[in-house]
Structure formats: C-alpha cells, structure tokens
Amino acid sequence: MPRLVVHVVDEFDGSPIPDAIVFVGGEKEITDRNGVAIFYLPKGQYEIEVRGQIIFPKKTIIVLDHDKAITVRVTKRTWV
C-alpha cells in the first residue's frame, strides 16, 4: 500500500502545526510535533481534512497512486 505523509503547516510562516487532527479515507491521525501524520492506504482518490483547536478546518483532494508527501497550509485562529 502506498504511504501518504501529510505535513500540516501555518500558511503564513510555514511553522509546523502539532496536534492537528487529519482525516483521510476513514482513518484518523494526529500530527506529531513536526506537524506530520502518516497513513498507509490503498491506491485511490481521497479527501484530506485537517482540523484542530488552533486552526480553521481545511480540505483538499488528492490521488494516491504511489508514495506521496503533501503539505497542507492552514490558517491559525486568532482570539481577541
């Protein structure tokens, strides 16, 4: 099965987003301190959804036909 590496980063400064929840193909992983979540999935088309307390949700669609690494750029929430 192909390996999918999802790297979640801040869209403005590129810093990693730890503890983000990443959903892909019915699977869920939490990003590590480097903003990385790893999945092993059959080949196919997948929607990637990223959520977290400090970020706005983000979705993207990919085709997984071989090992792939993608970066998902997210916007941090700001509280006043």
Number of C-alpha atoms within 10 A of each C-alpha: 12 15 17 19 16 22 21 27 22 16 13 10 8 12 13 20 23 19 20 24 18 25 19 19 14 8 11 15 17 18 21 16 12 14 20 23 22 17 18 13 18 13 14 12 13 16 14 18 17 25 17 17 11 16 16 13 17 15 13 10 11 12 11 18 15 14 13 13 13 12 13 17 19 22 14 17 11 8 5 2
